[in-house]
Amino acid sequence: MLWIEKYRPVTFPEILGQEQVVQHLSSFAACGTLPHLIMTGPHGTGKSAAVECLARALYHDNWDLNTSIFPVSDLFSQGKSFLEQDDRYAHIYQKNQSLIVNFKYILKSYASMRPLDAEFKLMVFEDAHALTRDAQQALRRIMERTSNTCRFIFTTTNPSAIIPAISSRCLPLFFAPSGQDIILSHLLDIRAKETAGSPVCSDDDLDLIVQAASGDMRRAILLLQAALQSGRCEDLLTHTSSENATIALQALNALRDGDMRGGIRRMESLMIDYGLSGSEVLYEARTIVQKEYNHPALAIALADAENRMMHANNEYIQLGAFATGILDVFS
């Protein structure tokens, strides 16, 4: 069994490092009502787990019957084949209709179902940034018509992909990356429960896992399970390198060599082809800068870019501005 499921939070106190968000959700559950929500934040910070905890607190034993979860990324990446293979949608899927028509029909069907022993039900859209613009426009109209019996919750790592017509109807809740102390404490608890006698991974190894996780609690638990079950904790950073990091390195190398167009193209490909947000692209770049360059001027350029990204509307423009600043540093 995966430890991310074994140690998945089921109540609000088990969600670590998100005190402000938990306080809001707890108050909603205590009042028995809530607005539409957009839960934003990096991967592995507890967005999906918080939705389940909220549903359990609202509906108790009937939480799964009053909660409809739509895996948006799978739906729009796999298309109609996903609807054909999923038992939840196979009975209402219309083979002769387009994906967007099926999407609207399925939403209307689920939204029209009465909640069980409750005033409203939850309609949850995971990875909501994968929703196309047409799908979001259709969803906006469904939200308007069913707001008395449904509450819509969107989880995403890229809130700028949500159209204003939807985001303006929702209360935003931000899930910050988990602090290193919080992750380390949780890993120590898991290690104590899962190992008998002397642990395979030392405290120094756990520190290395915390650094590799970079605020992602889910990733930290996966790395710990892999390390303990394999009996090897060496070279964790090497084993956790990703294709995203490789492309980010190629982008920075292109800028170092004066290839502005090539550097920007590679950074944009991380957003277009790999689904990263602008902030996640900057995170990959920051990791490379720390490991390969360690230049103070690059750190300042990254900090300025991240500050602008948090207040910007167009992430592509900000990445272009960042690339220009990096090129000036290298030159």
C-alpha positions in Angstrom: 0.0 0.0 0.0 1.2 3.5 -0.9 2.0 5.5 2.2 0.5 8.6 0.7 -2.8 6.8 1.0 -2.1 5.2 4.3 -1.2 8.6 5.9 -3.7 10.6 3.9 -5.6 13.1 6.2 -9.2 12.3 7.0 -9.8 15.1 9.5 -8.8 18.8 9.5 -6.2 18.4 12.3 -4.3 15.9 10.2 -3.7 18.5 7.5 -0.3 19.9 8.3 1.0 23.4 7.7 -2.2 24.9 6.3 -3.6 26.4 9.5 -5.4 29.4 7.9 -7.1 27.4 5.2 -8.1 24.7 7.8 -9.6 27.4 10.0 -11.8 28.7 7.1 -12.9 25.2 6.1 -13.6 24.2 9.7 -15.8 27.3 10.2 -17.7 26.4 7.0 -18.3 22.9 8.2 -19.5 24.1 11.6 -22.0 26.5 10.0 -23.1 23.8 7.5 -22.7 26.1 4.5 -19.9 27.4 2.2 -19.4 29.5 -0.9 -17.9 28.2 -4.2 -14.2 27.7 -3.7 -11.0 27.8 -5.7 -8.2 26.0 -3.9 -4.8 26.9 -5.4 -1.2 26.0 -4.5 1.6 23.7 -5.6 1.4 19.9 -5.8 1.3 17.9 -2.6 0.1 20.7 -0.3 -3.2 19.0 0.7 -5.8 20.5 -1.7 -7.6 17.2 -2.5 -7.2 15.9 1.0 -8.8 19.1 2.3 -11.8 18.6 0.0 -12.3 15.1 1.4 -12.0 16.3 5.0 -14.5 19.1 4.3 -17.0 16.6 2.8 -16.6 14.2 5.8 -17.2 17.1 8.2 -20.3 18.3 6.3 -21.9 14.9 5.4 -20.4 12.4 7.8 -21.2 8.8 6.5 -22.8 10.2 3.4 -19.8 12.2 2.3 -19.0 10.2 -0.8 -22.6 10.1 -1.9 -22.8 13.9 -1.7 -19.5 14.6 -3.4 -18.9 14.3 -7.1 -15.2 14.5 -8.1 -14.3 15.1 -11.8 -10.7 14.4 -12.8 -10.5 17.2 -15.4 -7.0 16.6 -16.5 -7.7 12.9 -17.4 -10.9 13.8 -19.1 -9.5 16.5 -21.4 -6.2 14.7 -22.2 -7.8 11.3 -23.0 -11.0 12.6 -24.5 -14.1 10.4 -25.1 -12.1 7.2 -24.4 -11.9 8.2 -20.8 -15.7 8.5 -20.6 -16.1 5.1 -22.3 -13.8 3.3 -19.8 -15.0 5.0 -16.6 -18.0 3.2 -15.0 -19.3 6.5 -13.5 -19.9 8.0 -16.9 -20.4 5.0 -19.3 -24.2 4.9 -18.7 -24.8 8.5 -19.7 -22.0 8.9 -22.2 -23.3 9.7 -25.8 -20.9 8.2 -28.3 -22.2 10.3 -31.3 -21.6 13.6 -29.5 -18.4 15.6 -29.0 -16.4 15.7 -25.8 -17.6 19.2 -24.8 -21.3 18.2 -25.4 -20.8 15.1 -23.3 -19.0 17.1 -20.6 -22.0 19.5 -20.3 -24.5 16.7 -20.3 -22.6 14.8 -17.6 -22.4 18.0 -15.4 -26.1 18.7 -15.8 -26.9 15.1 -14.9 -24.8 15.2 -11.7 -25.9 18.7 -10.8 -29.6 17.8 -11.1 -29.3 14.9 -8.6 -30.7 15.9 -5.2 -28.2 15.8 -2.3 -28.8 13.1 0.4 -29.9 14.5 3.7 -28.3 17.9 3.0 -29.1 21.2 1.5 -26.4 21.0 -1.2 -23.8 18.7 -2.7 -20.2 19.2 -3.7 -19.0 19.3 -7.3 -15.2 19.1 -7.3 -13.0 19.7 -10.3 -9.4 18.5 -9.8 -6.7 20.1 -11.9 -9.3 22.7 -13.0 -6.6 24.5 -15.1 -7.1 21.7 -17.7 -10.6 22.9 -18.4 -10.9 24.4 -21.9 -12.4 27.8 -22.3 -15.6 26.4 -23.8 -15.9 24.0 -20.9 -15.5 26.8 -18.4 -18.1 28.9 -20.2 -20.5 26.0 -20.0 -19.6 25.4 -16.4 -20.3 29.0 -15.5 -23.9 28.7 -16.8 -24.4 25.5 -14.8 -23.1 27.2 -11.7 -25.6 30.0 -12.1 -28.6 27.6 -12.4 -27.7 25.1 -9.7 -26.1 27.3 -7.0 -29.0 26.5 -4.6 -28.3 22.8 -4.6 -24.6 22.5 -5.5 -21.3 24.1 -4.4 -18.5 24.0 -6.9 -14.9 23.5 -5.7 -11.9 23.9 -8.1 -8.4 22.7 -7.2 -5.6 23.9 -9.4 -1.9 24.8 -9.4 -2.5 27.5 -12.0 -5.4 29.9 -11.0 -4.7 32.2 -13.9 -6.1 29.5 -16.2 -9.6 29.9 -14.6 -11.7 32.5 -16.5 -12.8 35.6 -14.5 -16.5 34.6 -14.8 -15.8 31.6 -12.6 -13.0 32.9 -10.3 -15.1 35.9 -9.4 -17.8 33.6 -8.1 -15.4 31.7 -5.8 -13.6 32.3 -2.6 -9.9 31.7 -3.2 -7.9 29.6 -0.7 -4.2 29.3 -1.1 -2.3 26.2 0.1 1.3 27.2 0.7 4.3 24.8 0.3 4.7 22.8 3.4 7.5 24.1 5.7 10.7 22.0 6.0 10.2 21.6 9.8 6.7 20.3 9.3 7.7 17.8 6.6 10.7 16.6 8.7 8.5 16.1 11.8 6.0 14.1 9.8 8.7 12.0 8.2 10.1 11.2 11.6 6.7 10.1 12.8 6.3 7.8 9.8 9.8 6.4 10.1 9.1 5.5 13.7 5.9 3.7 12.8 7.3 1.8 9.8 10.7 0.7 11.0 11.5 -1.7 13.7 14.8 -1.4 15.5 17.4 0.9 13.9 16.0 2.8 10.9 17.5 2.5 7.4 17.5 6.2 6.9 19.3 8.4 9.3 18.3 11.9 10.3 20.7 13.3 7.7 18.9 11.2 5.0 15.6 12.6 6.1 17.0 16.1 5.7 18.0 15.2 2.2 14.5 14.0 1.5 13.0 17.2 2.8 15.3 19.2 0.5 14.4 17.1 -2.5 10.6 17.4 -1.7 10.8 21.2 -1.8 7.6 21.8 0.1 5.7 18.8 -1.5 4.5 16.6 1.4 3.3 13.9 -0.9 6.6 13.7 -2.7 8.5 13.6 0.6 6.4 10.6 1.8 6.9 8.8 -1.5 10.6 9.3 -1.3 10.7 8.0 2.3 8.8 4.9 1.3 11.1 4.2 -1.6 14.2 4.7 0.5 13.0 2.6 3.4 11.6 -0.3 1.3 14.7 -0.4 -1.0 17.1 -0.1 1.9 19.0 2.7 0.1 19.0 6.4 0.9 22.0 7.4 -1.2 21.8 9.7 -4.2 18.2 10.7 -3.6 18.6 14.0 -5.4 20.0 12.2 -8.5 17.1 9.7 -8.5 14.5 12.5 -8.1 15.7 14.6 -11.1 12.9 15.2 -13.6 12.5 15.9 -17.3 11.2 19.4 -16.2 14.5 20.1 -14.6 16.4 19.0 -17.7 14.4 21.3 -19.9 14.9 24.2 -17.4 18.6 23.6 -17.5 18.6 23.6 -21.3 16.7 26.9 -21.2 19.2 28.6 -18.9 22.1 27.2 -20.9 20.6 28.7 -24.1 20.3 32.1 -22.4 23.8 31.8 -21.1 24.9 31.3 -24.8 22.9 34.3 -25.9 20.1 32.3 -27.5 17.1 34.4 -26.3 14.5 32.7 -28.6 15.7 29.2 -27.7 15.6 29.9 -23.9 12.1 31.4 -24.0 10.8 28.6 -26.2 12.0 26.0 -23.8 10.4 27.7 -20.8 7.2 28.1 -22.7 7.2 24.5 -23.6 7.2 23.6 -19.9 3.9 25.5 -19.6 2.3 24.3 -22.9 3.6 20.8 -23.2 4.1 19.8 -19.6 1.3 21.8 -17.9 3.5 23.8 -15.5 2.4 27.2 -14.2 4.6 30.2 -14.6 5.6 29.9 -10.9 6.5 26.3 -11.3 8.7 27.1 -14.3 10.5 29.7 -12.1 10.8 27.0 -9.3 12.6 24.7 -11.8 14.9 27.5 -12.9 15.6 28.4 -9.3 16.6 24.8 -8.5 19.0 24.8 -11.5 20.5 28.2 -10.5 21.2 27.0 -7.0 22.9 23.8 -8.2 24.7 24.9 -11.4 25.4 28.6 -11.1 24.9 29.9 -7.6 25.2 33.5 -8.9 23.8 36.4 -6.6 22.6 38.4 -9.6 20.6 35.3 -10.9 19.0 34.9 -7.5 17.9 38.5 -7.5 16.5 38.2 -11.0 14.5 35.1 -9.9 13.2 36.9 -6.8 12.0 39.8 -8.9 10.4 37.5 -11.5 8.6 35.5 -8.8 7.3 38.7 -7.2 5.9 40.0 -10.5 4.5 36.5 -11.3 2.3 36.6 -8.2 0.7 39.9 -9.3 0.7 39.4 -13.1 -2.1 38.5 -15.5 0.0 37.1 -18.3 2.6 34.5 -17.2 4.2 34.3 -20.7 5.0 38.0 -20.7 6.6 37.6 -17.2 8.7 34.6 -18.4 9.9 36.7 -21.3 10.9 39.5 -19.0 12.7 37.0 -16.7 14.6 35.7 -19.7 15.6 39.2 -20.7 16.9 39.8 -17.2 18.8 36.5 -17.1 20.4 37.3 -20.5 21.6 40.7 -19.2 23.2 38.9 -16.2 25.0 36.3 -18.4 26.3 39.0 -20.8 
